[in-house]
C-alpha cells in the first residue's frame, strides 16, 4: 500500500507554551480538562534519542500515546493512518516538533507512528500513554506492533 500526504482523523496536535523566568522555564504538557477522557494518561516516561536516530515505526491496538516534544532538539514525526474504518485511511502526515516548535501529540490506536531526532544534539521526548506498559504488574503482552524491520514495509522514514 502507498500512503498519501494529508492530515489524519483523530490525531491531536497542540502547541505548547514555555513559561520562562530567571530560573528557567515551565511547560504544561497535558491537562485533563484539555484532553478527551479516552486519552487521559495512566503512566508517564521520558526517553532520550541520539541525533539521527529513529524510534518506530510501530502501532498499538488499544493504547493511545500522548507525546510531548519540547527540546532540546527537533524531531521529524511520522504518522500513517492504518485504521481500515477511518475516513483518513491511507494518509501519511509528517511534522517537525521540538525546541523550535514545542508540541503535544496524541496518537490514537491503529495510527502507525515514528519519530527521528532531526537535530544535532540529544533530544528528550515525554510520553504519557493511556494504558500501562504490559498491563497491571507488567503481566500482560505488550500492546505494540513493530514495523521497523518488516520487509517491504510501507512505513518508511526519510
N, C-alpha and C positions, 0 to 999 in steps of 0.2 A: 504494500500500500504506500502511496505517496501522499504526504501531508501538505496542505496548502496554508499559506500565511493567513492569519486572522486572529481575532480575539476569541477567547474560549468562555463559553457559558459556565457560570458558577464559580469561576476563579475570582478571587477578591484581591485587588491591589489597592493599597492605601499608602499615601505619602506619610512619612514620619517626620516629626519635628524634633530637632535637638535644641534643648533649652540650655543656653550657655551662660556661665557666670565665671568669676575669677577662679573658682575651684575646679572647673572643667565643664562637663555637660551632663544632662539627663535626657533620656528618651523613653516615652511610654510606648512599649511595643504592642500591647493589646489591652483592651478593657472589655469586660463582659457586656457593658452597655453599648458597645460598638461592633460586636461580632454576633452573627446569628447563633442561637443556642447550640445547634448541631456541631459547631466548630469550637466550642469552649474547650480550652486545654485541660488535660489531666496530668501532664508531666511537662518537664522542660529540660532541654540540654543545649549545650553550645559546642560548636565544632570549629576547628582551625583548619584552613585549607591553604596549601602552599601555592605560590604563583604558578599559573599554567595548568594546575591540577583540577580535574573534574570529579564530581560526585554524582552518580547516576549515569544513565537514565534508569529509573525504576518507577514502580507504581504500587499503590495499595488497594486492597479490595474494600476494606471498611474504614481505614484511617484517613483523616484529613491532616495535612501538615500546615502549620502556621509559622512561617519563616520570618525572621527579622534580619534584614540586610542593612547594616549601619556603618560598616567600615572595619578596619582602616583601609580596606581595599575595595575594588569594584568587582562585581560578579556578572557574568553573562548567564541569564536564567532562561532555560528552555522548557517549554510546555507543549505537550501533544495531547489532543483530546482523543482518547481511545475508547470512550464510552459509546457503544453502538446505538443507544437510545437518545443520545444528546443531539440537540439542534446544531451543535458545532462539531460533531464527529468529523474527524479528518483534518481539523485545523491545527496549525502549529503557531505558537507565539514565542517570540524572543524579546527579552527586555534586559536592560542594564540596571542593576540596583547595587547600592553600597554607599561608599563615602560621598560620592558626587550626587547621589540620588537615593537617600535613605527611604526604604520601602518595607512595608509589611506585605506578605504574600500568603494567601490561603489557597492551598491546592486540594480540591475535593478528591474523594476516592475515584479511581479509574483514569485520572489525568496523569500521564507519564511525565516525569519531571527530572531535571538535572540542572546543575549549575557548575560553572567553571570560574575559577579565580582569574579575572582578566587583568589584574593589576601586577605590580612589581614587588609587592610585599605580601606577607601572610594576611589572610582575611578571616574574620570571625563571622559565623552565622549562628543565630539563635533559632531554635525550633521548639515549639510547644504544641505537639500534636494532641488530638482529641481521643487517642487511645494509648493505653500503656504498652510500652515495648514488651513483647512476649506475654502480655496479659498480667493479671494479678499474680504476684510472686514469681514472675518470669517463668511460668509453667506452660504457656501456650505456644503454638507455632508462630513464627514471625510473619506479620502481615506485610509481605513485600515480594514483588515480582521483579527480579533484576534483569535488565536488558543490556548491561554493559558488554557482555561477551557473547551475546546471541548472534550467531552467524546470519547475515542478511538482514540485520535489524534496520527498520526504517527510522529509528530514533538516533540520528547522528548529530554530533556536535561539531561545530567548525572552529 
